[in-house]
Amino acid sequence: MFHSPDALPERRPPDSRPGGLPALLVSLQLADSAFPSGFYTLSHGLEGYAQAGAVTPDTLPALLADLLRHGVGPSDATALVLAHRAVTAGELTHAVRVDRRLYAAKLSRETRQAATRTGRQLLDLAAEVFDRPPIADYLRLVTDRRAPGCQAVAAGIVQAAAGVPVDQAVAADLYAFAASFAGAALRLRLTDHRRAQVLLRGAAPVIEEAVAAALVRPEADLGAGAPAADIMSGRHERADARLFAT
């Protein structure tokens, strides 16, 4: 159970001009598969689809596009945008509200656990790497169980505190999702290294579309509309053998 964040001291991020090469370097570091956020343990539902025989190498690009458009785009990307704006405005209590809404919108247990595990890991590491007050403040809220600490909200907080513009922040996070999805496809033998790069390049216009939609989506509309992914996740939770956490 999460406790109320009321009466928390609001702390604004340090003055710094956002954007430019420093912001790009932050986004590249966070989107790098070598950044130990825990994405390596996730298939983002792909293993469930593979176990059900519901995806093939030929349908892999369409599945990724659907998850971006109807899954992580309306939910995680939207939450990232809202959390980023909350930090920019110095209103961490608003980020907590978005965090709780995103957590409630994740219907399966494994997706909730994966979101909070990777989010807490991101906040913990980013507090040391970037050393910005809003990151440490939000990590404290999560540690005190006053916020769930979903990965998308954590990413929005970290990138806002580090001076990354909101559009670049959400694009970087969606790219990291797509790259993680492609990596899972490799380990599930649904693609090879060359076709994985074609998959990522083909997803670029969909990522742009998802970014544009997330930037204008209101908080009331935060939530995924991908019921097949929820079904696959529910089946995956009870699978006899699993390579991935999701």
Secondary structure as UniProt FT lines:
FT   TURN            6..7
FT   HELIX           20..31
FT   TURN            33..34
FT   HELIX           39..41
FT   TURN            44..45
FT   HELIX           46..51
FT   TURN            52..53
FT   TURN            57..59
FT   HELIX           60..66
FT   HELIX           67..77
FT   HELIX           78..88
FT   TURN            89..90
FT   HELIX           92..105
FT   HELIX           109..129
FT   HELIX           133..143
FT   TURN            144..145
FT   HELIX           151..161
FT   TURN            162..163
FT   HELIX           166..187
FT   TURN            188..189
FT   HELIX           193..216
FT   HELIX           219..221
FT   HELIX           227..237
//
